[in-house]
Amino acid sequence: MRNLASRTAAEIMNGHCWDHHESKRLALLSHYRAITLADGVIVLAFGLLALIFHLGRWGGAYPFVFLESDSANIAGFAAASDHPELFQGDEVLGDQRNFGIYSTIHIPLIRALAKFTEDYGTAFISLLGPHVLIQALGFYILGRVLFQSRYWAILLAIVTLVCVSLNLGEYWGIYDDPLPRVSFQAVLPYLLAAAFYWRSKPVIWPWLLGIAGALIYVHPVSAPGWILAIWLGMWAFQPASWPFTKRLGYMSVLAAVPLAVAFPFLLHYLQNHAHGIPQEGSFNRVHEIMTARLSWDALDILSNLKDFIVLWGKEWFYWGWGAIGAALVIWLRRDRRGIALIGLWTAGLLLTAVAIPLAEQAISRTYGQLPFFLQPENGIRDTVPIMLLFCLWPLAEITNKLQKVDGQRFTIKMVYVVGGLLVALWVNWYQPDMILLTFSCWTQRKIVCVHEWWPEVIEALEAVRWQTPPGSKILATDYELQIRYYAHRPVVYAWKDGGILAYSNHAELIKWYGKYEEMEAINAEKDAEAKLRSLLGLSKKLEARYLLINFSINPNVMNFSGADIIWSNKSFALLRIGSL
């Protein structure tokens, strides 16, 4: 840009006549590409937003024992990796091969942070604020590259932060916990900005694909789609002077780059993944258990895709606007190959999430085998930010063109207002609870607000940690994952275990399903005394030494139950079970 500015000044000095509008366009382009104080202010604003979100989720709890679902699972994997001797007899963590398939960077990162925080939950949640900042800044940079406008880049960063719930247990946006898919989407815009910026620089492409391949260590479900997407996009930008043989050869070499980077992960995955013909029971039995555990057919892509489509109601306005926006951008821009690039990215995502898995699952069904990847269609979630991008891009193009014309300030402001309203409506539909919670705390003159029920949960987990001997097996009616990663005790049953066992150990999956059916029957029991008797019976059957319950019981019942209450509060009771 400096060379361009110098050349422009030299030509004017030499008497060359430059068009007024062209000079204005170059000045605007230079302004938007330069890094100025305004960018610093924007980054600080993103940092404040990240802090507000983090405070709302953290709530000042220490230790932090309120990780949810997958995040609680990952924290448990980290704890078992550090202390395998403490988890003998645990349904999953007792054998590290059961969770060996889960080898993302989160586990070593949490293990390292836990040395400072002294508990895995706090280590995990400490990553939330940085995730918000990294993603916001990434999409801002992507917006600067695509839109050449700070205003539209800010709107892109905001609209892509919003958490949108999808089907298949998926979502797009900043979730309450910094899960692997959140980490992936936080770093994704940097890769996309680089791929778009250097789309005509083949010498850079191997580096881009190497980075794409490395992202499989962040989130294995999302990475394959974007590897194929970026590789496909490069086909359209090969130098025209290259003969076909050179193009084919270079693209073949490029395809090998991400595969080489991802190979250690893929090898580890295949060694720990329970694929092929189920070792225990028939294909139909394992498939039935997966469907019951996941609450949807994990091997029916078309049904899941249909659910994704019918999920949207009023939001189809944005999908329609995004489609119209893509057409408008093609019409407004001279460089239409940039639009083609994003179109190829979308094609790569759909191929990986729908077309290729459909073929694999058809073959697997024919031979009564299970596929390598379950729920690959979850990658369809990455079409959401592409849709949002095309909602804003035509407005950015319109304002860029209007800025070349004198006397269009009012019109430009009106376009700004339209874009701002589109983003505001999207944010209103998917209100960020954690941000609103922090603001609510501040209105009460508090920095953070601790939920009323949190202290009782912490007390219960502290009781398990300090009033049971190390290695004691626990049956719990709630917070079983927290017992693992905070109390460091093995649990004999957890509802969440069915997910990881579906990938790694079908024999244990079938055993887990038997426990699942018993627990479902117990949970359906209305009478507290009958429920307790059933839980004590199941505890002895599973050789659990302690039982943690989350319902009130009559202490008199304990006289003939074969168990003693060793600790209790208003919501929980910890029971020591008699001789097994």
Buried (B, 14 or more C-beta within 10 A) or exposed (E): EEEEEEEBEEEEEEEEEEEEEEEBBBEBBBEBEEEEEEBEEBBEEBBEBBBBBBBBBBBEBEBBBBBEBBBBBBBBBBBBBBEBEBBEBBBBBBBBEBBBBBBBBBBEBBBEBBEEBEBBBBBBBBBBBBBBBBBBBBBBBBBBBBBBBBBBBBBBBBBBBBBBEBBBBBBBBBBBBBBBBBBBBBBBBBBBBBBBBBBEEBEBBBEBBBBBBBBBBBBBBBBBBBBBBBBBBBEBBBEEEEEEEEBEEBBEEBBEBBEEBBEEBBEEBEEBBBBBEBEBBEBEBBBEBBBEBBEBBBBBBEEBBEBBEEEEEEBEBBBEBBEEBBEBBBEBBEEEBBBBBBBBBBBBBBBBBBEBBBEBBEEBBEEEBBBBBBBBBBBBBBBBBBBBBBBBBBBBBBBBBBBEEEEBEEEBEEBBEEBBEBBEBBBEEBEBEBBEBBEEBBEEEEEBBBEEEBEBBBBBBBBBBEBBEEBBBBBBBBBBBBBBBBBBBBBBBBBBBBBBBBBBBBBBBBBBBEBBEBBEEBEEBEEBEEBBBBBBEBBBEBEBBBBBBBEEBEEEBBEEBBBEBEBBEEBBBBBBBEEE
